């Protein structure tokens, strides 16, 4: 039965913030509390490892794992080799807002629990990649970054080859092909390998969308939405906010507007041509609220997550005015309400999640959602308490054609050594999580899960992925697997998991 289970961060001062699933099934959780009162964000992360039954709410914490720079609202992602990067920070210790351009790399296999080290990022040539910049790991393992704030420049970082950094999206004359300004954009990886975004500012048409095409290194049109998704200004306050956008198993995208409207994007079969947009269901009504741009609950910065069965959980809230310590007024969505999008439904309104979490009396931008390997959803909101949501059985049941399938796997795995596993749909049907420029936590990579006996669960670290795409279909994908030296020997059942969806199993022997 669906419901929430609550548990605490490792210390009472920790404000659980951005969460990243690692390739060994553990979760890296950022502490947003800098404990100085400056609101710049903390340098510490903690690692949550599931228990012997594969549960996270009763898992084990380790850390702190400390970065050099405390930060909030930054670019992040998981690389093909299993490492994690963070770049920038809208708020960062020692920097004026939106000026931090520093990057750091977390190696989960170094030391007892992982180690952070500086990223090789040329300064000042690429200091335009800064602040709460968006990022996207491309199918070939390179990373696309937005310049921020208020320019249309983009850059690509190659973590394994020289040149490590190049400016992206330039035409033959060296001019940037992106039209819209990057600030506050939500980026979504498509099946084609393109990166889709709805423009926030800088275009002559407020409903304009663009896509980056890696094969030609250009930004091109992605058509126009039928309704406004971006909230430009409220009562004279420049909002310039939008919600998340999730790639669905159908290959379409649901873009959730800051306005409370949604739009469904259908890509063109030709990746260089615009797709089409149609109106989707809107959020529930926000009755008699003069601040609501369209009369609905809004998502002025907010997360969403794709469940294994194909539904999407998102959040919205009533638009409300808030006054800061300097008497400045801004507008945000809150308290947070959890909503559900069902691609098979013709309802014109998103439905409220039947069971709401108890810790939601905050704005939507505080919330982060992460799809776990067991198909559950981890929820943080910059509080000490986290929650794990167990969906209904039907929402955990994917279509058979979405499941990963193992093609080759050794029947004997030696402790302390690596092995190669190949198969199809190892990258899942989607990146599964979306927020936007402030929090990126994709899960489009394979996890290797071992089970035996009465339910003992172990995850093996994967790395060296041959693809970081999504919905790769019949294309064979390869991953390396690290077998721990202390893993108990004997007979185990092995499965590959992607987006919380489990492959048919293989019987193997640990020796």
C-alpha positions as CSV (number, residue, x, y, z in Angstrom):
1,X,0.0,0.0,0.0
2,X,1.2,3.5,-0.9
3,X,2.6,5.6,1.9
4,X,5.4,7.6,3.4
5,X,8.1,6.5,5.8
6,X,10.1,9.2,7.6
7,X,13.7,9.2,8.9
8,X,16.3,11.7,10.0
9,X,19.5,13.0,8.5
10,X,22.6,12.0,10.4
11,X,22.7,15.2,12.5
12,X,20.0,17.6,13.8
13,X,21.7,20.5,12.1
14,X,21.7,18.9,8.6
15,X,19.3,20.4,6.0
16,X,19.0,17.6,3.4
17,X,19.0,19.3,0.0
18,X,20.2,18.0,-3.4
19,X,20.3,14.1,-3.7
20,X,22.2,12.1,-6.3
21,X,21.9,8.4,-6.9
22,X,25.3,6.8,-7.2
23,X,26.1,3.8,-9.4
24,X,26.5,1.5,-6.4
25,X,22.9,2.2,-5.2
26,X,23.9,4.6,-2.4
27,X,22.6,8.2,-2.4
28,X,24.7,11.3,-2.0
29,X,22.8,13.9,0.0
30,X,23.9,17.5,0.3
31,X,23.7,19.5,3.5
32,X,22.3,22.9,2.6
33,X,23.1,24.3,6.0
34,X,26.3,26.4,6.1
35,X,25.8,26.9,9.8
36,X,27.1,30.5,9.5
37,X,23.7,32.2,9.0
38,X,24.8,33.6,5.6
39,X,22.5,31.2,3.6
40,X,25.4,30.4,1.3
41,X,25.0,26.6,1.5
42,X,27.2,24.0,3.1
43,X,30.3,22.1,1.9
44,X,29.2,18.8,3.4
45,X,27.6,15.7,1.9
46,X,26.5,12.5,3.5
47,X,26.2,9.1,1.9
48,X,23.1,7.0,2.5
49,X,23.6,3.2,1.9
50,X,20.5,1.0,1.8
51,X,20.2,-1.7,4.5
52,X,20.5,-5.5,3.9
53,X,16.9,-5.6,2.6
54,X,17.5,-2.7,0.1
55,X,15.5,-0.2,2.2
56,X,16.7,3.4,2.4
57,X,14.7,4.8,5.4
58,X,16.5,2.2,7.6
59,X,19.8,2.6,5.7
60,X,23.2,3.6,7.0
61,X,24.7,7.2,6.9
62,X,28.4,7.9,6.4
63,X,30.2,11.2,6.2
64,X,30.6,14.1,6.2
65,X,32.2,14.2,2.8
66,X,33.4,17.7,2.5
67,X,33.9,19.9,-0.6
68,X,36.3,22.9,-0.6
69,X,33.4,25.3,-1.3
70,X,30.0,25.5,0.4
71,X,27.3,26.1,-2.1
72,X,23.5,26.0,-2.9
73,X,21.7,25.6,-6.2
74,X,24.4,24.3,-8.5
75,X,24.9,22.1,-11.6
76,X,25.4,18.4,-10.8
77,X,25.4,15.0,-12.4
78,X,26.8,11.5,-12.6
79,X,29.5,10.7,-15.2
80,X,29.9,7.5,-17.2
81,X,32.8,6.4,-14.9
82,X,30.5,6.8,-11.8
83,X,32.1,10.0,-10.5
84,X,29.9,13.0,-9.6
85,X,30.5,16.6,-10.6
86,X,29.2,19.9,-9.1
87,X,29.8,23.3,-10.7
88,X,28.9,26.8,-9.7
89,X,26.3,27.7,-7.1
90,X,23.8,30.5,-7.0
91,X,25.0,31.1,-3.4
92,X,28.5,30.0,-2.4
93,X,30.8,30.7,0.5
94,X,33.2,33.6,-0.3
95,X,31.4,34.6,-3.5
96,X,28.8,37.2,-4.5
97,X,25.6,35.6,-5.6
98,X,25.7,33.9,-9.0
99,X,29.5,34.4,-9.4
100,X,30.9,31.1,-8.2
101,X,32.5,29.3,-11.2
102,X,34.4,26.6,-9.3
103,X,33.8,22.9,-10.0
104,X,34.5,19.8,-7.9
105,X,34.6,16.1,-8.5
106,X,33.5,13.3,-6.1
107,X,35.1,9.9,-6.5
108,X,32.9,7.4,-4.7
109,X,35.6,4.8,-4.8
110,X,38.4,6.8,-3.2
111,X,39.0,6.6,0.6
112,X,36.6,4.8,2.8
113,X,33.5,6.6,1.7
114,X,34.6,8.9,-1.3
115,X,36.7,12.0,-1.7
116,X,36.1,15.4,-3.3
117,X,38.8,17.1,-5.4
118,X,39.0,20.2,-7.7
119,X,37.7,20.1,-11.2
120,X,40.1,21.0,-14.0
121,X,38.1,24.0,-15.2
122,X,40.1,26.8,-17.0
123,X,39.8,30.2,-15.5
124,X,39.0,32.9,-16.6
125,X,38.1,31.4,-20.0
126,X,35.2,29.4,-18.7
127,X,34.1,31.5,-15.7
128,X,31.0,32.2,-17.7
129,X,29.8,28.8,-16.5
130,X,28.8,29.9,-13.0
131,X,26.0,30.4,-10.5
132,X,22.9,28.2,-10.8
133,X,23.9,27.0,-14.3
134,X,22.1,24.2,-15.9
135,X,24.0,21.1,-17.1
136,X,23.4,17.8,-18.9
137,X,25.4,14.7,-19.4
138,X,25.2,13.9,-23.1
139,X,24.8,10.4,-24.5
140,X,28.5,10.2,-25.4
141,X,29.5,11.1,-21.8
142,X,30.5,14.8,-22.3
143,X,28.7,17.4,-20.3
144,X,26.8,20.4,-21.7
145,X,26.8,23.5,-19.4
146,X,24.9,26.8,-19.6
147,X,26.5,30.1,-19.0
148,X,24.8,32.0,-16.2
149,X,23.5,34.5,-15.5
150,X,21.9,36.3,-18.5
151,X,23.8,35.1,-21.5
152,X,23.1,32.5,-24.2
153,X,26.6,31.0,-24.2
154,X,27.0,27.2,-23.6
155,X,30.1,25.1,-23.1
156,X,31.0,21.4,-23.2
157,X,33.3,19.6,-20.8
158,X,34.9,16.3,-21.8
159,X,36.0,14.6,-18.6
160,X,38.3,12.0,-20.5
161,X,39.8,13.7,-23.5
162,X,41.5,17.0,-24.6
163,X,40.5,19.6,-25.1
164,X,38.6,19.3,-21.8
165,X,36.5,22.5,-22.4
166,X,35.1,24.0,-25.6
167,X,32.4,26.6,-26.2
168,X,29.3,24.9,-27.7
169,X,26.7,25.8,-30.2
170,X,28.7,28.2,-32.3
171,X,27.9,28.8,-36.0
172,X,30.6,28.9,-38.8
173,X,31.2,32.6,-38.0
174,X,31.7,31.9,-34.3
175,X,28.4,33.3,-33.1
176,X,26.2,31.6,-30.5
177,X,23.2,29.8,-32.1
178,X,21.2,29.7,-28.9
179,X,18.6,32.4,-28.9
180,X,17.3,32.4,-25.4
181,X,19.2,33.4,-22.3
182,X,20.1,30.4,-20.1
183,X,19.0,31.8,-16.8
184,X,16.5,29.5,-14.9
185,X,16.0,27.1,-17.8
186,X,15.0,23.4,-17.4
187,X,16.9,21.0,-19.6
188,X,15.7,17.6,-20.7
189,X,17.6,14.8,-22.5
190,X,15.6,13.3,-25.4
191,X,15.9,9.9,-27.0
192,X,17.7,11.5,-30.0
193,X,20.4,12.8,-27.7
194,X,19.1,16.3,-28.1
195,X,18.7,18.6,-25.1
196,X,15.3,20.3,-24.9
197,X,14.5,23.6,-23.2
198,X,11.7,26.1,-23.0
199,X,13.1,29.6,-23.1
200,X,12.8,31.8,-20.1
201,X,14.0,35.1,-21.3
202,X,15.8,36.7,-24.3
203,X,13.5,35.6,-27.1
204,X,11.0,37.6,-29.1
205,X,8.4,34.9,-28.5
206,X,7.7,34.0,-24.9
207,X,6.5,30.5,-25.9
208,X,9.7,29.7,-27.8
209,X,11.5,26.4,-27.2
210,X,15.0,25.3,-28.4
211,X,17.0,22.1,-28.5
212,X,20.7,21.5,-28.6
213,X,21.8,18.9,-31.3
214,X,25.1,17.4,-30.4
215,X,25.7,15.8,-33.8
216,X,25.9,19.3,-35.4
217,X,26.9,21.3,-32.3
218,X,24.0,23.7,-32.9
219,X,21.0,25.0,-31.0
220,X,17.9,24.9,-33.2
221,X,14.2,25.5,-32.8
222,X,12.0,23.1,-30.9
223,X,8.7,24.8,-31.8
224,X,6.4,26.9,-29.6
225,X,4.2,26.0,-26.7
226,X,0.5,26.7,-27.0
227,X,0.3,28.4,-23.6
228,X,2.7,30.4,-21.4
229,X,4.7,28.1,-19.2
230,X,7.1,30.8,-17.8
231,X,6.0,33.2,-15.1
232,X,7.6,36.5,-16.2
233,X,6.5,39.0,-13.5
234,X,4.1,39.1,-10.5
235,X,3.1,42.5,-9.1
236,X,6.3,44.0,-10.6
237,X,8.6,41.3,-9.3
238,X,10.6,39.6,-12.0
239,X,10.0,35.9,-11.4
240,X,11.3,34.3,-14.6
241,X,10.5,30.8,-13.3
242,X,9.4,27.5,-14.8
243,X,8.8,24.0,-13.4
244,X,10.4,20.6,-14.3
245,X,10.2,18.7,-17.6
246,X,10.2,14.8,-17.7
247,X,10.9,12.5,-20.7
248,X,8.1,9.9,-20.7
249,X,8.5,6.3,-21.8
250,X,6.5,7.2,-24.9
251,X,9.4,9.5,-26.0
252,X,7.2,12.6,-25.4
253,X,8.0,15.2,-22.7
254,X,5.7,16.8,-20.1
255,X,6.9,20.3,-19.4
256,X,5.3,21.6,-16.1
257,X,5.0,25.4,-16.3
258,X,5.6,27.8,-13.5
259,X,2.2,29.1,-14.4
260,X,0.5,25.8,-13.4
261,X,-0.1,24.8,-17.0
262,X,1.6,21.8,-18.7
263,X,2.5,21.1,-22.3
264,X,3.3,17.8,-24.0
265,X,6.2,17.9,-26.5
266,X,6.4,15.4,-29.3
267,X,9.9,15.4,-31.0
268,X,10.2,15.4,-34.8
269,X,11.7,12.2,-36.2
270,X,14.3,14.4,-37.7
271,X,16.4,15.6,-34.7
272,X,17.2,18.9,-36.4
273,X,13.6,19.9,-37.0
274,X,11.1,21.4,-34.5
275,X,8.7,19.1,-32.7
276,X,5.1,19.9,-31.8
277,X,3.5,21.1,-28.5
278,X,0.0,20.4,-27.2
279,X,-1.7,21.5,-24.1
280,X,-1.6,19.0,-21.2
281,X,-3.6,19.0,-17.9
282,X,-3.2,22.0,-15.6
283,X,-2.7,22.1,-11.9
284,X,-5.8,22.4,-9.6
285,X,-7.4,25.8,-9.3
286,X,-6.0,28.5,-7.0
287,X,-9.3,30.2,-6.4
288,X,-9.4,34.0,-5.9
289,X,-5.7,34.4,-5.7
290,X,-4.6,37.6,-7.4
291,X,-1.0,36.5,-7.6
292,X,-1.7,33.3,-9.6
293,X,-0.8,34.0,-13.3
294,X,-3.4,31.6,-14.8
295,X,-5.7,30.8,-11.8
296,X,-4.0,27.5,-10.9
297,X,-1.5,26.3,-8.4
298,X,2.0,27.2,-9.6
299,X,5.4,25.6,-9.7
300,X,7.9,28.4,-9.3
301,X,10.9,26.2,-9.2
302,X,9.8,22.6,-8.4
303,X,10.8,19.0,-8.8
304,X,9.2,16.0,-10.6
305,X,9.9,12.3,-10.8
306,X,8.9,9.5,-13.2
307,X,7.6,6.3,-11.5
308,X,8.4,2.9,-12.9
309,X,4.8,2.4,-14.1
310,X,4.9,5.6,-16.2
311,X,3.1,8.2,-13.9
312,X,4.8,11.4,-12.9
313,X,4.8,12.9,-9.4
314,X,5.2,16.6,-9.3
315,X,4.5,19.4,-6.9
316,X,2.7,22.8,-6.9
317,X,1.5,25.4,-4.4
318,X,-0.6,28.5,-4.1
319,X,1.3,31.6,-5.2
320,X,2.1,33.7,-2.2
321,X,4.0,36.9,-1.4
322,X,6.9,36.6,0.9
323,X,9.0,39.4,2.6
324,X,12.7,38.9,3.3
325,X,14.7,40.5,6.1
326,X,15.4,43.5,4.0
327,X,11.6,44.1,3.3
328,X,12.0,42.9,-0.2
329,X,8.9,41.1,-1.6
330,X,9.1,38.0,-3.9
331,X,6.5,35.4,-5.0
332,X,6.7,31.7,-4.6
333,X,4.6,28.5,-4.6
334,X,3.6,27.1,-1.3
335,X,2.7,25.2,0.8
336,X,3.8,22.2,-1.3
337,X,1.1,19.9,-2.7
338,X,2.0,16.6,-4.3
339,X,0.3,16.0,-7.7
340,X,0.1,13.1,-10.2
341,X,0.2,13.1,-14.0
342,X,-1.1,10.0,-15.6
343,X,-0.2,9.8,-19.4
344,X,-3.2,7.4,-20.0
345,X,-5.8,9.8,-18.5
346,X,-7.8,12.4,-20.4
347,X,-8.5,14.4,-17.3
348,X,-7.9,18.1,-17.7
349,X,-6.5,18.6,-14.2
350,X,-3.6,17.0,-12.4
351,X,-4.8,14.9,-9.5
352,X,-3.6,15.3,-5.9
353,X,-1.5,12.4,-4.6
354,X,-3.8,10.4,-2.4
355,X,-1.3,10.4,0.5
356,X,0.5,13.6,1.1
357,X,3.7,13.7,3.2
358,X,3.6,15.5,6.5
359,X,6.6,17.7,6.0
360,X,5.4,20.0,3.2
361,X,4.7,23.4,4.8
362,X,7.2,25.1,2.6
363,X,7.7,26.5,-0.9
364,X,8.0,24.1,-3.8
365,X,11.6,25.2,-4.4
366,X,12.7,23.6,-1.2
367,X,11.7,20.2,-2.3
368,X,13.9,17.6,-4.1
369,X,12.7,14.2,-5.4
370,X,14.9,11.2,-6.3
371,X,13.8,7.9,-7.9
372,X,15.4,5.0,-6.0
373,X,16.4,1.6,-7.4
374,X,13.5,-0.1,-5.6
375,X,11.0,2.2,-7.4
376,X,10.4,4.3,-4.3
377,X,10.9,8.1,-4.2
378,X,13.2,9.9,-1.8
379,X,12.0,13.3,-0.7
380,X,14.0,16.1,1.0
381,X,13.1,19.7,1.7
382,X,16.0,21.3,3.4
383,X,14.9,19.9,6.8
384,X,16.5,17.3,9.0
385,X,13.6,14.9,8.2
386,X,13.6,13.0,4.8
387,X,10.8,10.7,3.6
388,X,10.7,7.6,1.4
389,X,7.5,7.1,-0.6
390,X,6.3,3.7,-1.6
391,X,4.0,3.9,-4.7
392,X,1.0,1.6,-5.2
393,X,1.9,-1.8,-6.7
394,X,0.5,-0.7,-10.1
395,X,2.8,2.3,-10.2
396,X,5.8,0.0,-9.6
397,X,4.8,-2.2,-12.5
398,X,6.4,-1.2,-15.8
399,X,5.5,-2.4,-19.3
400,X,7.6,-5.4,-20.3
401,X,9.2,-3.4,-23.2
402,X,10.7,-0.9,-20.7
403,X,12.6,-3.5,-18.7
404,X,16.4,-3.8,-19.1
405,X,17.6,-7.1,-20.5
406,X,21.0,-8.7,-19.9
407,X,22.7,-10.1,-23.0
408,X,26.0,-11.3,-21.6
409,X,27.1,-11.7,-18.0
410,X,29.7,-14.0,-16.5
411,X,28.3,-16.9,-14.5
412,X,31.2,-16.5,-12.0
413,X,32.3,-13.2,-10.5
414,X,35.6,-13.0,-8.6
415,X,35.8,-11.0,-5.5
416,X,38.1,-8.0,-5.8
417,X,37.9,-8.0,-9.6
418,X,35.8,-6.4,-12.3
419,X,33.5,-7.9,-14.9
420,X,31.7,-6.8,-18.0
421,X,28.0,-7.0,-18.5
422,X,26.1,-6.1,-21.7
423,X,22.5,-5.7,-22.5
424,X,19.7,-3.4,-23.8
425,X,17.8,-0.6,-22.1
426,X,20.5,-0.3,-19.5
427,X,20.0,3.5,-19.4
428,X,16.3,3.4,-18.6
429,X,13.5,5.1,-20.4
430,X,14.3,8.6,-19.0
431,X,16.5,10.5,-16.7
432,X,13.5,10.1,-14.4
433,X,14.2,13.2,-12.2
434,X,13.9,16.9,-13.1
435,X,14.0,20.2,-11.4
436,X,15.9,22.6,-13.6
437,X,18.9,24.8,-13.1
438,X,19.0,24.4,-9.3
439,X,19.1,20.6,-9.0
440,X,20.0,18.0,-11.5
441,X,20.0,14.3,-10.4
442,X,19.5,11.9,-13.4
443,X,19.3,8.1,-13.0
444,X,19.8,7.0,-16.6
445,X,22.5,4.4,-15.8
446,X,22.5,0.7,-14.8
447,X,22.7,-0.6,-11.3
448,X,23.7,-4.2,-10.7
449,X,21.7,-5.7,-7.8
450,X,22.4,-9.1,-6.1
451,X,19.9,-10.8,-4.0
452,X,19.8,-14.1,-2.1
453,X,18.3,-16.0,0.8
454,X,15.5,-14.3,2.7
455,X,16.0,-11.0,0.8
456,X,19.6,-9.9,1.3
457,X,20.3,-7.2,-1.2
458,X,23.7,-5.9,-2.4
459,X,24.5,-3.4,-5.1
460,X,27.7,-3.6,-7.1
461,X,29.3,-0.4,-8.4
462,X,29.0,0.1,-12.2
463,X,31.3,2.3,-14.2
464,X,32.7,2.6,-17.7
465,X,29.3,2.9,-19.4
466,X,29.3,2.8,-23.2
467,X,26.3,5.2,-23.3
468,X,24.7,7.9,-21.1
469,X,21.7,8.2,-23.4
470,X,18.1,7.4,-22.6
471,X,15.7,4.9,-24.1
472,X,18.5,3.3,-26.1
473,X,16.2,0.6,-27.4
474,X,17.9,-2.4,-29.0
475,X,21.3,-0.8,-28.9
476,X,23.7,-2.9,-26.8
477,X,25.1,-1.0,-23.8
478,X,28.2,-2.2,-21.9
479,X,29.1,-1.5,-18.2
480,X,31.9,-2.6,-16.0
481,X,31.1,-4.0,-12.6
482,X,33.2,-3.9,-9.5
483,X,32.9,-6.9,-7.2
484,X,33.8,-6.1,-3.6
485,X,36.6,-8.1,-2.0
486,X,34.5,-8.8,1.1
487,X,31.3,-9.9,-0.7
488,X,30.2,-13.3,0.7
489,X,30.9,-16.1,-1.7
490,X,28.2,-18.5,-3.0
491,X,25.2,-18.4,-5.2
492,X,23.4,-15.1,-5.9
493,X,20.7,-13.8,-8.2
494,X,21.8,-10.9,-10.4
495,X,19.6,-8.2,-12.1
496,X,20.2,-4.9,-13.8
497,X,18.1,-2.0,-12.6
498,X,17.5,1.3,-14.4
499,X,15.0,4.0,-13.4
500,X,13.8,1.6,-10.7
501,X,12.9,-1.0,-13.3
502,X,14.4,-4.5,-12.9
503,X,15.6,-6.8,-15.6
504,X,15.0,-10.6,-15.8
505,X,17.5,-12.2,-13.5
506,X,20.6,-14.4,-13.9
507,X,22.0,-16.9,-11.5
508,X,25.6,-16.3,-10.7
509,X,28.3,-17.5,-8.4
510,X,30.6,-15.3,-6.3
511,X,34.0,-16.9,-5.9
